[in-house]
Amino acid sequence: MDFWRKQWKWIVGVGGGLSLLVGGMLWLAAGFLATLATMIPPSARPAMHPTRLGLVCENVELTSEDGKKISAWWLPKGREGKPPVLVLHGLGASKAHMMDYILFAQREGYPVMAIDFRGHGESEPSLTSIGFHESRDVEAGIQYIRGTGSGDPVLWGTSMGAVSALLAAERDGSVAGLIADAPFDTYRNTICHHAKLMYGIPEFPLIVLACPMIEERAHFRMDEVNSLRAAAKIHAPMLVLAGEKDVRMDPAVVQTVYDAAGGPKEFWVIPGEGHENRTFQESFQEKIRTFLARIHSSKKS
């Protein structure tokens, strides 16, 4: 009897030790995932400035509601009555990556502002919340533009920039329009999707463990990053775009944002395009041109 009792104690002890080991390894792995989710991926910033292309551009420093210093370009030239366009980049990019967007809007006669989100480009260092805190940076841009007397802007965001634009427009309530290119539906869904897509990791148990760590590190609640809820409360005209070959923000997911939108809206799948990087094919340019012109016309009437 003593022999079996000793054997049982040994088994329990070994089992407990293994459980602690496995639990510790899962905790470390979840912490690593939380780091990946909140750190901004490094990216080479193009050494390009609008003035090198002959554009009139002012270097501006904005201050977000929570005190972050945000670097921005303000290009005030535009044809009379045309609404300003606020250009918003994706995760890991910068305003310099959005030069095609800036050039297009300027050539069409629209004043333009482009910002570096916190932690990106020349803005103040920060972790990322993939939309929550970044939407405060968008609001700082909106307020600056209005302060110049240029009126309510059209927000043009890609990926994280699209989500940030949606959240900012929901709170602001007065933007002239919104172009949301490749937004995700909710933070939680996109974290689960990208973990599976990029690393083959299922939601349970690692993502479940990582989510509270992400919230604690970046100081926000995941459930507050919800493009569907935001879109439902926005009544400004909205153009929702998806890349035909985008596996990160699948067109079916992007369409749920369009479906939720509460105002005048249009959904278009960009032929042959993947995620975020746009070739500015003629059909793409015409779609943006028509949307902006419609907003301009509605402001005149």
ZATI-96385 format. One line per 8 residues: number of its first residue (from 0); for each residue x, y, z of C-alpha. Coordinates in nm, 2 decimals. Layout:
NUM	X Y Z  ...
***
This chain:
0	0.00 0.00 0.00  0.28 0.24 0.09  0.44 0.16 -0.25  0.14 0.26 -0.45  0.08 0.57 -0.23  0.43 0.68 -0.31  0.38 0.61 -0.68  0.06 0.81 -0.68
8	0.23 1.11 -0.51  0.51 1.09 -0.76  0.27 1.09 -1.06  0.07 1.38 -0.91  0.39 1.57 -0.85  0.52 1.51 -1.20  0.18 1.60 -1.35  0.16 1.92 -1.15
16	0.51 2.01 -1.27  0.43 1.95 -1.63  0.11 2.15 -1.60  0.30 2.44 -1.46  0.56 2.41 -1.74  0.30 2.39 -2.01  0.11 2.68 -1.86  0.42 2.89 -1.84
24	0.51 2.81 -2.20  0.16 2.91 -2.31  0.18 3.23 -2.11  0.51 3.32 -2.27  0.38 3.24 -2.62  0.07 3.46 -2.55  0.30 3.74 -2.43  0.50 3.71 -2.76
32	0.17 3.74 -2.96  0.07 4.04 -2.76  0.40 4.20 -2.84  0.35 4.13 -3.21  0.00 4.28 -3.20  0.10 4.60 -3.03  0.44 4.67 -3.18  0.46 4.87 -3.51
40	0.64 4.67 -3.78  0.95 4.84 -3.91  0.92 4.99 -4.26  1.15 5.20 -4.48  1.01 5.55 -4.51  1.04 5.69 -4.86  1.27 6.00 -4.87  1.01 6.20 -5.04
48	0.84 6.53 -4.96  0.56 6.70 -5.16  0.77 7.01 -5.22  1.01 6.80 -5.43  0.72 6.74 -5.66  0.64 7.11 -5.69  0.35 7.11 -5.44  0.29 7.38 -5.18
56	0.32 7.20 -4.85  0.34 7.31 -4.48  0.50 7.08 -4.22  0.26 7.08 -3.93  0.27 6.93 -3.58  -0.07 6.83 -3.43  -0.15 6.74 -3.08  -0.40 6.46 -3.02
64	-0.65 6.46 -2.74  -0.42 6.25 -2.52  -0.12 6.47 -2.58  0.06 6.27 -2.86  0.26 6.48 -3.11  0.15 6.40 -3.46  0.35 6.49 -3.77  0.15 6.61 -4.07
72	0.16 6.77 -4.41  -0.09 7.04 -4.50  -0.13 7.12 -4.87  -0.37 7.41 -4.88  -0.40 7.47 -5.25  -0.72 7.36 -5.41  -1.01 7.48 -5.63  -1.27 7.69 -5.46
80	-1.54 7.50 -5.28  -1.37 7.16 -5.30  -1.36 6.98 -4.97  -1.02 6.90 -4.81  -0.91 6.54 -4.81  -0.74 6.38 -4.50  -0.52 6.09 -4.61  -0.46 5.81 -4.36
88	-0.20 5.54 -4.40  -0.20 5.18 -4.28  -0.01 5.00 -4.01  0.37 5.03 -4.05  0.35 5.29 -4.32  0.37 5.67 -4.31  0.24 5.98 -4.48  0.53 5.95 -4.72
96	0.39 5.62 -4.84  0.07 5.79 -4.94  0.23 6.02 -5.21  0.01 5.87 -5.49  -0.30 5.96 -5.28  -0.17 6.31 -5.21  -0.09 6.37 -5.58  -0.42 6.24 -5.70
104	-0.62 6.46 -5.46  -0.41 6.77 -5.54  -0.44 6.72 -5.92  -0.82 6.69 -5.88  -0.82 7.03 -5.70  -0.86 6.92 -5.34  -0.66 7.06 -5.05  -0.49 6.77 -4.87
112	-0.37 6.68 -4.52  -0.16 6.36 -4.46  -0.06 6.25 -4.11  0.18 6.01 -3.96  -0.01 5.81 -3.70  0.14 5.79 -3.35  0.44 5.55 -3.35  0.48 5.60 -3.73
120	0.70 5.82 -3.95  0.80 6.14 -3.77  0.52 6.13 -3.50  0.58 6.06 -3.13  0.67 5.69 -3.05  0.39 5.47 -2.94  0.25 5.12 -2.94  -0.04 5.06 -3.18
128	-0.41 4.99 -3.10  -0.48 4.94 -3.47  -0.75 5.21 -3.47  -0.86 5.31 -3.12  -0.59 5.56 -3.02  -0.51 5.63 -3.39  -0.86 5.77 -3.43  -0.77 6.05 -3.19
136	-0.49 6.14 -3.44  -0.75 6.16 -3.71  -0.96 6.39 -3.50  -0.66 6.62 -3.44  -0.62 6.64 -3.82  -0.99 6.72 -3.87  -0.98 7.00 -3.61  -0.67 7.15 -3.78
144	-0.83 7.15 -4.12  -1.15 7.32 -3.98  -0.93 7.57 -3.81  -0.79 7.68 -4.15  -1.14 7.77 -4.26  -1.13 7.49 -4.53  -1.45 7.32 -4.40  -1.53 6.96 -4.32
152	-1.29 6.71 -4.47  -1.34 6.38 -4.66  -1.15 6.11 -4.48  -0.95 5.87 -4.71  -0.80 5.58 -4.51  -0.65 5.24 -4.60  -0.65 4.94 -4.37  -0.58 5.07 -4.02
160	-0.63 5.42 -4.16  -0.97 5.32 -4.28  -1.07 5.18 -3.93  -0.93 5.49 -3.76  -1.13 5.71 -4.00  -1.45 5.52 -3.92  -1.40 5.55 -3.55  -1.32 5.92 -3.58
168	-1.61 5.99 -3.81  -1.85 5.81 -3.57  -1.75 6.04 -3.28  -1.72 6.36 -3.50  -2.05 6.34 -3.68  -1.98 6.61 -3.93  -1.72 6.48 -4.18  -1.81 6.55 -4.55
176	-1.75 6.19 -4.66  -1.54 5.88 -4.60  -1.34 5.65 -4.83  -1.27 5.33 -4.63  -1.03 5.11 -4.82  -0.98 4.76 -4.67  -1.11 4.81 -4.32  -1.15 4.51 -4.09
184	-1.48 4.45 -3.90  -1.37 4.42 -3.54  -1.03 4.42 -3.37  -1.09 4.08 -3.21  -1.19 3.92 -3.54  -0.89 4.05 -3.73  -0.65 3.94 -3.46  -0.79 3.59 -3.47
192	-0.78 3.59 -3.85  -0.42 3.72 -3.88  -0.29 3.48 -3.62  -0.44 3.19 -3.82  -0.34 3.33 -4.16  0.02 3.42 -4.07  0.12 3.17 -3.80  -0.14 2.89 -3.81
200	-0.25 2.97 -3.46  -0.61 2.90 -3.36  -0.80 3.13 -3.13  -0.78 2.89 -2.83  -0.58 2.90 -2.61  -0.31 3.15 -2.72  -0.52 3.43 -2.86  -0.76 3.41 -2.56
208	-0.46 3.45 -2.33  -0.31 3.72 -2.54  -0.61 3.95 -2.57  -0.60 4.08 -2.21  -0.23 4.14 -2.24  -0.29 4.34 -2.56  -0.55 4.56 -2.39  -0.32 4.61 -2.08
216	-0.02 4.71 -2.28  -0.19 4.94 -2.53  -0.44 5.08 -2.28  -0.77 5.02 -2.47  -1.06 4.78 -2.49  -1.07 4.56 -2.80  -1.45 4.57 -2.82  -1.42 4.95 -2.87
224	-1.25 4.89 -3.21  -1.56 4.80 -3.41  -1.60 4.92 -3.76  -1.95 4.78 -3.80  -2.08 4.98 -3.50  -1.90 5.29 -3.63  -2.03 5.26 -3.98  -2.39 5.22 -3.86
232	-2.37 5.56 -3.69  -2.21 5.75 -3.98  -2.45 5.93 -4.21  -2.20 6.10 -4.44  -2.15 5.95 -4.79  -1.92 5.64 -4.77  -1.72 5.46 -5.04  -1.61 5.12 -4.91
240	-1.33 4.95 -5.11  -1.18 4.60 -5.10  -0.90 4.44 -5.30  -1.02 4.14 -5.51  -0.72 3.93 -5.40  -0.69 4.06 -5.05  -0.65 3.77 -4.81  -0.59 3.99 -4.51
248	-0.91 4.20 -4.54  -1.12 3.96 -4.75  -1.38 4.14 -4.96  -1.66 3.94 -4.78  -1.54 4.09 -4.45  -1.50 4.44 -4.59  -1.86 4.41 -4.73  -1.99 4.37 -4.38
256	-1.87 4.72 -4.31  -2.06 4.85 -4.61  -2.37 4.65 -4.51  -2.36 4.82 -4.17  -2.32 5.17 -4.30  -2.61 5.40 -4.21  -2.58 5.67 -4.48  -2.54 5.70 -4.86
264	-2.30 5.43 -4.95  -2.12 5.24 -5.23  -1.91 4.92 -5.23  -1.66 4.83 -5.49  -1.41 4.55 -5.53  -1.09 4.67 -5.69  -1.00 4.43 -5.97  -0.67 4.24 -5.93
272	-0.56 4.42 -5.62  -0.43 4.27 -5.29  -0.41 4.44 -4.96  -0.36 4.82 -4.92  -0.10 4.90 -5.18  -0.29 5.05 -5.48  -0.16 5.07 -5.84  -0.40 5.36 -5.91
280	-0.54 5.19 -6.22  -0.77 5.41 -6.42  -1.09 5.24 -6.29  -0.97 5.31 -5.93  -0.90 5.67 -6.01  -1.24 5.71 -6.17  -1.42 5.56 -5.88  -1.25 5.80 -5.63
288	-1.29 6.10 -5.87  -1.66 6.03 -5.91  -1.71 5.99 -5.53  -1.53 6.31 -5.45  -1.71 6.50 -5.72  -2.05 6.39 -5.59  -1.96 6.52 -5.24  -1.84 6.85 -5.40
296	-2.17 6.88 -5.59  -2.38 6.81 -5.28  -2.19 7.08 -5.09  -2.26 7.34 -5.37  -2.64 7.26 -5.39
***
